[in-house]
Amino acid sequence: MTAHQNGSISTEFSDFLLNCFVRSPSWQHWLSLPLSLLLLLALGANMTLLITIWLETSLHKPMYYLLSLLSSLDTVVCLTVIPKVLAIFWFDLRSISFFACFFQMFIMNSFFAMESCTFMVMAYDRYVAICHPLRYPSIITNQFITKAAIFILSRSVFLTLPIPILSGRLHYCGRNVIENCICANMSVSRLSCNDITINRLYQFAGGWTLLGSDLLLIFLSYTFILRAVLRLKAQGAVAKALSTCGSHFILILFFSTILLVFVFTLLVEKKMSSDVPVLLNVLHHVIPAALNPIVYGVRTQEIKQVIQKLLKKGW
């Protein structure tokens, strides 16, 4: 790629270089082991959940299809980001091609948007199950899940595809070192000779439109659920429902913090180390993926029973 002539000496380069933790290089040493373990946990837990649902016909229901979708998205996000980060930590393989960089950027943005929307559909599923249990079989059907999956895919791709396109159309000159462990949109765009105001505005507007609207609808769903749960008179029902919904909601809030981190770092960009948002961004690609299948899947009584049954059969 030829850099854009802008009154300065231009250079030609074919790759970007990912420079992790510029101001705190020692972080790479103590972070590599826990990051590896989290990756193994995320892949192991998600694959266990997917195989369990696939093998057990009694789990071929709408709620478990949503869990399968979430696990698939988590797996793809992990494999798109974390192996490259570990390759940088262990082998100093910092180079990444233009295509691979923008492809990673697209996968990260689109799949995070898909996860956010999946959380919203799952919250709606729980709302119908608890607040309208008699109508649940007629509302949450396989056809509903198919339509929801198409909506999740089309909305996410349509709204996030402009992000790598806007970054890819820029002219890159001089420096090719990305001060990040991943090809985050703004980290890449800052290397350009062009004005990146449009990129900033679209990232900000897209983040609030996708994650913000989903979080609002999720919050409303769990508000209605909480109100319905508090009316339950069965002994232990309130505590059980609050425990389940509470852990779900905490995970959703953790997932959504990436939007708040992005906004916060924009506001205080010059007052904090640039390595802090990089660290949070890396962890955000693996911690939810490791926790989601455990909280949403293994803690579910039906899935726990199926896993125990499969283990007894020697699976």
N, C-alpha and C positions, 0 to 999 in steps of 0.2 A: 504494500500500500504506500502511495506517495503522499507525503504530508503536504498540507496546504501552505502556499506562500503567503506570509502575512507580515512582511517587513522584517523578517528575521530568517536566520539560516534554517532550512528545512532538512529533515533527515528521512531516510526510508527504513522501514522495519516491517517485518512480517508477523511478529508476535508481540503480545503484551507480557510484562513480567509482574507477577503478583508478589508484592513485598509486605509480608505479614508483620505486624507489630513493630513498626519502624522505631518507635521510642522505647519499646520494652521488649527487645529480642529474647530475653530470658524466658518470657512467657511461653515460647514455643516448647521449651524443654519440659516444664511442669504440666503443660496442657495436653501434650501428645498422648500420654497414657490414659487419663480419664476420657479423652475424646474417643480413643480407640475402643475403650470398654463400652461407652455409650453407643457407639456405632454398632458394635456386636449385639448389645442388648436390644437396640431398635430393630435391627434386621431379624434377630432371633424371635423376638416377641411378635413382630408383625407377620413373619412367615408362619409361625405357629398358629396365630389367629386365622390367617387366610386358609391354611391347610385344614384346620379344624372345621371351619365353616363349609369348606368345599366337600370334605368327606362325610359330614353328618347331614343327612337329608332333613332332619328335624329342625335344623338351623337355616333352612332355605326359606327365610321369611324376610319381609321388607326391612325390619330393624337391623338384621344381620347383614343384609346387602349393603346398607349404609356403612356399617362397621368395616366391611370388606373394602368399600370404596375409600374410606379414610385410611386404612392400612396400606392400600396400594399407593395412595398419594404420598404418605409418609415415607414409604420405601424409596420411591423415585426421587424425592427431595434429598433424602440422605445420600443416595448413591450419586447424585449429581454434584454434590458439594463436598462432603466430608472426605472421601478418598483423595481428592485433589489437595485438600488442606493438609492431610497427613503426609502426602507425598512431598509437600513443601517442607514440613517439619522434619521429616526423616532423611530425605534425599536431596533437599534443596532444588527440587524440580519446579522452579517458579515460572517457567515459560508456559504460555497458553496462546493458542492461535486465535486470530480474530474471530473465525467462525465459532470455535469452541467457546470463546468468551461470551459472544452475543447469544449463542444457543443456551449457555448456562444462565444468562440473564433472563431469557425468555422462560425457561423451565422454572426458575425460582419464583418469578413474579406470577406466572399463570397458575402454577400448582399451589402457591400460597393462597391465591384468590379462590381456587377450587376448594381448598381445605376450609377456608372461612365460610364459603357458601354451604359446604357439607355440614359444618357445625350448625348452621342456621336451620337446615332441613332436619337434622337430628333433634334440635331443640323443638321444632314444630312437631316432630314425631312423638316426643315425650309429652308435649302439651296435649295432643289429641289423646294419647294413651291414658293420661291421668285425669284430664278435665272432661273428656268425652269418651269414656271407655266403651260404651255400647256402640258408638259410631265408628270406633277405630278400624274394625275390619273392612268397613265399606269406604273409608277415606284413605287409609294408608294401604294401598294395594301394590301389586307388582307393577301395574301400569303407572301408578303414581311415581314409583321409584324410577322407572324408565324415563318418564317425562322430567323428573327432578334431575337425573344424571345428564340428560341432554341440555337442560337449562344451565346446570353448573358448568359444563364444558364450554358451551357456546358463549355464555356471559363472560367467563374468565378469559378465554382466548381473545374474544373480540375487544375487551377493554385493556388487556395487558400487552397485546401484540404491538401497539404503537411504541411501547417503551424501548425495546431493542431496535426498532426501526428508526426512532428518533436519534438514538445513540449511534447507530450504524451509519447514518447519513452525514455525521459530523466529519470534519477533516482533522486528523490527528498529526501533530507536528512536534518535533523536538523530543519530548519525554514519552517513553512508553511504559513507565513503571507505575503500576496501580498500587496505591498505598492501602491495600486491603488483601484479605485472604481469598476473596471471591470477587466475581465480576459484578459488583453492585452497580446499579445504574449511574448514580451520581459520582462514584469513585472513578468510573471509566470516563464519563462525560467531561470531568474536570481536566482531562488531558487534552481536550480539544482546543483548537485555536478559535473556534466559533463562540458566539453567544449561546449559552445553554439555559436561558430563562425559560424557554418553552419546555425543556426537559424537566426543569425543577417544578414548574407549575403543573405539568401533567402528572408527575410522580406524586405531588402533594394532593391534587384533586382526585387522582385515581385511588390513592390510598384511603382517603376519607370516603369516597363514593362506595368502594367495595367493602373494606373492612369496617368502616364506620356504620354503614347502613346495616350490615350483617350483625354487628355487635348490638345495635339498637334493637333489632328484631329478636335477637337471642335473649336480651335482657327482658323484653316484654313477655316473651314466652315463659321464662323462668319466674317472672313476677306472677303470672297467672297460675303457674304450677304451684308456687309457694302458697298462694291464697287458697287453692284447692286442697293442698296437703294439710294445711292448718285446720281445715274443717273435718278431717278424718277423725273418727272416734275409735277406730280399732286400735287395740293395745299394740304398741311398737310400730305401727304403720307410719306414723309421723317421723319418728327417728330414722327409720329405714329409708323413707323417701327423701328426707333432708340430707342424709349421708350420701346417697347416690347423686342427687341433683347438685348438692354442694360441691362434690369433687369434680363433677362435670363442668360446672360453672367456673371453678378455679382454673381448670386447664384451659378453658376457652379464654379467660382473661389473660392468662400467661401467653397464649398464642397471639392475642391481639396487642400485646405490649410492643411488638415490633413497630406498629404505627406510632405509638407514643414515643418510642425511642427515636424514631426518625424525626418527628416534629421537635423533640427536645434537643437533639443534636444540632438541628438547624438553628435553633434559637441561641444555644450557648456554644456554638462551634469553636469560638476562640478562647473559651474559659475552661475547657477540659481537654484531657489527652485524647487524641484521635484514635488511640488504641482501644479505648473503652467501648465505643460503639462497634468497632470491628469484632471485639471479643463477644459482645452481646449478640451480634449478627451471626457469628459462627455457632454459638451455643443454641441459638434459636432454630437452627437447622437440624439439630439432633435431639435436644431434650424433649420437646413435644412428641417427636416421633418415637422416643423410648417410653414415654409415659402414657400416651394415648391408648395403645393396645392393652396395657395393664389396667388402667382405670376403666376404660370403656368395655374391654373384652373379658380379660381374665377374672375381673371382679364380678362379672355377670354370672349369676347362678347357673344358668343353662349351659354356658360355655365351659364353666369350671367343671360341671358334671361330665360333659362330653370329653374334655381333656383327660379327666381321671379314668373314664371308661376306655379311651384309646390307649392310655398308658398301661392299663391292666391287660389289654390285648397284645401288648408288646410293640405298639407303634412307636 
